[in-house]
Amino acid sequence: DAKTTQPTSMDCAEGRAANLPCNHSTISGNEYVYWYRQIHSQGPQYIIHGLKNNETNEMASLIITEDRKSSTLILPHATLRDTAVYYCIVRVDKAGNMLTFGGGTRLMVKP
Amino acid sequence: EPEVTQTPSHQVTQMGQEVILRCVPISNHLYFYWYRQILGQKVEFLVSFYNNEISEKSEIFDDQFSVERPDGSNFTLKIRSTKLEDSAMYFCASRETGLAGEGEQYFGPGTRLTVT
């Protein structure tokens, strides 16, 4: 799986958009970009994933650059409950494959 | 909304004892996983399981670990002889299909294992 680089921590004001970047310059053509988050000590929670195109769901939007070397997760209106560690994971999507969690970005949403 | 459940939420055991951690994956899911997270550290993959056999396992998953799907709903992780360093949060996850691009794994709330 391609290596990812994320900032260690970020702050965001409540109600504002949170933009979390991820660099994955060695990504290969068949690797997907997945985002998960972990709130305190809870189980990781799936957010969104994409291959080439931008994606949006009820939780977030994923913007992938045209060269696929980086991506941004956007939480459009961050709330205090979005305070968590956010993980960007790049992987070939084979069924038995593990998710490899790095250090992630600790997002602190402040009132 | 369907979810992965795990029992117990907290297990305390003495070193050398056997423990079984239980998980009920989402009902129509076919792929099952165990991960662990030692306090303050990263989430680490242990094992994946499909069609009643292990698909992939990490170096952590040595002979003292085993997994089983004893019936149509439960998925268990057994640690035969626990060590102090097995103290961690253990997460179960499941995934519906093996189709590429539909690979989101859904995690349970975890079992906190404390070995004394």
Boltz contact constraints between the chains, C-beta under 6 A:
constraints:
  - contact:
      token1: [A, 43]
      token2: [B, 91]
      max_distance: 6.0
  - contact:
      token1: [A, 43]
      token2: [B, 107]
      max_distance: 6.0
  - contact:
      token1: [A, 43]
      token2: [B, 108]
      max_distance: 6.0
  - contact:
      token1: [A, 43]
      token2: [B, 109]
      max_distance: 6.0
  - contact:
      token1: [A, 43]
      token2: [B, 110]
      max_distance: 6.0
  - contact:
      token1: [A, 44]
      token2: [B, 107]
      max_distance: 6.0
  - contact:
      token1: [A, 46]
      token2: [B, 104]
      max_distance: 6.0
  - contact:
      token1: [A, 93]
      token2: [B, 100]
      max_distance: 6.0
  - contact:
      token1: [A, 93]
      token2: [B, 101]
      max_distance: 6.0
  - contact:
      token1: [A, 93]
      token2: [B, 103]
      max_distance: 6.0
  - contact:
      token1: [A, 95]
      token2: [B, 31]
      max_distance: 6.0
  - contact:
      token1: [A, 95]
      token2: [B, 98]
      max_distance: 6.0
  - contact:
      token1: [A, 96]
      token2: [B, 48]
      max_distance: 6.0
  - contact:
      token1: [A, 96]
      token2: [B, 55]
      max_distance: 6.0
  - contact:
      token1: [A, 96]
      token2: [B, 56]
      max_distance: 6.0
  - contact:
      token1: [A, 98]
      token2: [B, 45]
      max_distance: 6.0
  - contact:
      token1: [A, 101]
      token2: [B, 42]
      max_distance: 6.0
  - contact:
      token1: [A, 101]
      token2: [B, 43]
      max_distance: 6.0
